[in-house]
Amino acid sequence: MTDTNNLKPGEMSPEVLARACAEAMYARDHAALMLEMKIEDVQPGHSKLSMKVRQDMCNGHGICHGGMIFTLADTAFAYACNSYNQVTVAAGCTIEYIAPGQLDDTLYAEAKEVTVQGRNGIYDITISNQDGKAIAFFRGKSRQIKGEVIPSEDK
């Protein structure tokens, strides 16, 4: 966990704020907790998460269900685009699967900001396995809405 020493968001460096936002979201992110995702890294506009493929994540073909891969990518997207402490949601996203995830693989989703113009952003997320083999590519379009991930003032 990030030691913010009770700093308010405006007093944190961008890197500390990004990590604090991810940790605040993760604490409330029941889907990520259920899937046992781990935050590997968070920086402004960037995140990397991991998830081990369990038996209950596999489909009828014995490979990781595409929805699980999508959820990992979508979560990395969320942590990257909310790293500035502005509540940001998905406006749209696409995914291209290029290889299967296997039982016991550790999948990594690395989200990188491509651009932010006003309240709109575009993020590219690469999903790979523990060997660095690409599994899927996800593109997310974001939209900032009202609110902060970590409130600046006590209310």
N, C-alpha and C positions, 0 to 999 in steps of 0.2 A: 504494500500500500504506500501511496505517496504521503510523505510527512509535510503537510502544508502549514504546520505550526499555527493553526487557526487563522491563516491568511484569508482575506476576502479575494474573490476572483480577480479584481482589479489590481491586487498587490502581487499576484503570481507571475512568474515568467511564462511565456507562451508554452514552453515545454511542460512545466509543472501544471499549468492550467489544462493542457490537453490530457495529461495523465489523470488528473483529478476528475475531469469530466467523464472519462472512460470508466473510472472506478465507480463514480456515482451512478452512471447508467447501468453498469454491470450488476451492482447491488440490487437494482430493480428489474433486471432483465431475466425473467423467469425462464424464458426459452433457452438463453445462453447457459444459464445455470443447470437446467435439466440436461442439456446436451454436453455438459462438462467442458465448455469452451474455456480456453485460457487466453488472457491478454499477454502477448509476447512483447509488444512494443506499441507505443502511441507517441506521436509527435504531431504538431500542428498540420492538419491535412493528410495525415498518414496513420495507418494502424496495421498491425499484424496480429492475427489470432490463430490459435490452433485448436484442433479437435481430433480426438482418437476415434476411429470408426469402430463402433461396438456392433455386436450381433443384432441388436434391436434397431440399428440404423440401416440394415441391409434389406434390399428388396427381394422379390421372388426369383431373381437371377443370381442371388448370392453376392451382389456388389452393393456399394453404398448407394442408397436412394438419392436420386437427383435433388429431391427436396431438402435433404440434409446438407448437401453441398451448397445449394442455393442459400439456405439459412446461414451457414457459416460465412459466405461471401457477403450477404446482406448485413450481417452483424458487423463485420469489419468495415463495410461501407458506412454504417451508422456511426461507429466510433470515430472514423476519420472525419466525417462531415460535421459532427457535433463537437469537435475538438477545440472550437473557438468559443464555446459556451453560449452559442445561439442555438435554440431548439431548431433542428433541421430534420426534415422527413424526406422520404423517397417520393419523387414525382414520377419516376418510371425506372425500369431496369430491364436488362436483358442478360442472358447467360448462354454461353456456347460450351457444351461438354465435348472434350476431345479424347478423354481416356477415363476408365472407371476408377473409382476409389475402391480399395479392397478392405476386407475385414482386417482389423488390427493396424491399418495404415494410420499415420498421424498426418492429417491434412492441415495445410497452412493457407490462410487467406491474407494476402497483403494488398491493402488498399492505398492508392496514391491519387492525390488530387491532381486533376488535369487542368481545370480552370474554375474560377468562381467569378461570376459577373453579377454584381448586385446581390440579389437573394437566391440566384440560381448557380448550381455547380455541377460539374461532371467529374466522376471518379472512376478509375479503372482498378479492378481487383483481379489479381492472378491467384488461382487456387492450385497448389502443388502438393505433392506428397513428401514424405520424409527424405526421399532420394532426390528431391528437386525436380521431379518429373511433373510437367504441367498436366493438370486434370481438367481445368475449365477456366474460362475468361468471362468476367462479369463486368458490365458497365452500368453504373448507377447515375441517375440524374437527381439532384437534390434541390430542395426548396426550403429556405429559411422561413420560419413562421414566428409568431410572438412567443416570447419566453426565453428563459435561460436554463441551462442544464443544472447549474449550481446558482441559486439565487444570490445576487450581489448584496442584497440588504436583508436583514432579518425582518420577517413579516409576521 
